[in-house]
Amino acid sequence: MEYEDVVRTVVELFKKAHTELPDDVVEALKKAYEREENEVARSNLEAILKNIEASKSLKVPMCQDTGLPIVFVEIGREISLDFDLKRAM
């Protein structure tokens, strides 16, 4: 495994985590929006749903406060790395 492969994969996974939600979560939010009777809560759910769509189409984070990323890595016995894995993160 090459250094560039690790860096590219980590970047892709972070982008996906910040811009996409699983379909079941989006569907649950849509159902909650449809059922919600409180105008303020309904407005908030609508904003969340719009933000999800904008994030997906524009490839920007759903939330501007994305926090600090923490990465846990497991390496199998059969893999050989010729670089410092921490540096690749």
C-alpha positions in Angstrom: 0.0 0.0 0.0 1.4 3.4 -1.0 1.4 6.6 1.0 -0.7 8.4 -1.6 -3.4 5.7 -1.5 -3.8 6.1 2.3 -3.9 9.9 2.1 -6.5 9.8 -0.8 -8.7 7.2 1.0 -8.6 9.1 4.3 -9.5 12.4 2.6 -12.4 10.7 0.6 -13.8 9.1 3.8 -13.7 12.4 5.7 -15.4 14.2 2.8 -18.1 11.5 2.7 -18.6 11.7 6.5 -19.1 15.5 6.4 -21.3 15.6 3.3 -23.5 12.5 3.4 -26.0 10.8 5.7 -27.3 7.2 5.4 -30.6 7.0 3.5 -32.5 5.7 6.5 -31.5 8.8 8.6 -32.6 11.1 5.8 -35.9 9.2 5.5 -36.4 9.4 9.3 -35.9 13.2 9.2 -38.3 13.5 6.2 -41.0 11.5 8.1 -40.4 13.6 11.2 -40.9 16.7 9.2 -44.2 15.4 7.7 -45.5 14.5 11.2 -44.3 17.5 13.0 -47.1 19.9 14.1 -45.0 22.5 15.9 -44.2 25.3 13.4 -40.8 26.1 14.9 -39.7 22.4 15.1 -41.1 21.9 11.5 -39.1 24.9 10.3 -35.9 23.5 11.9 -36.4 20.1 10.3 -36.9 21.8 7.0 -33.7 23.7 7.4 -31.9 20.5 8.3 -33.2 18.7 5.2 -32.3 21.7 2.9 -28.8 21.7 4.5 -28.4 17.9 3.8 -29.3 18.5 0.1 -27.0 21.5 -0.2 -24.2 19.6 1.4 -24.5 16.7 -0.9 -24.8 18.7 -4.1 -22.1 21.3 -3.2 -19.8 18.9 -1.5 -19.5 21.1 1.6 -19.8 20.0 5.3 -23.4 19.6 6.6 -22.3 21.4 9.7 -19.8 24.2 9.9 -18.7 23.0 13.4 -17.4 19.6 12.3 -15.3 19.1 15.4 -11.9 17.5 15.7 -11.4 14.3 13.6 -10.2 11.2 15.5 -9.0 8.3 13.5 -8.7 4.7 14.7 -6.6 2.5 12.5 -6.3 -1.3 12.5 -3.6 -2.9 10.4 -3.7 -6.5 9.5 -0.7 -8.7 9.8 -0.4 -9.2 6.0 0.0 -5.5 5.2 3.4 -3.9 4.7 3.8 -0.1 4.8 7.0 1.7 3.7 6.0 5.0 5.3 5.0 6.5 8.6 1.2 5.9 8.9 0.7 8.7 11.3 2.2 11.2 8.8 -0.3 9.9 6.2 -3.2 10.9 8.4 
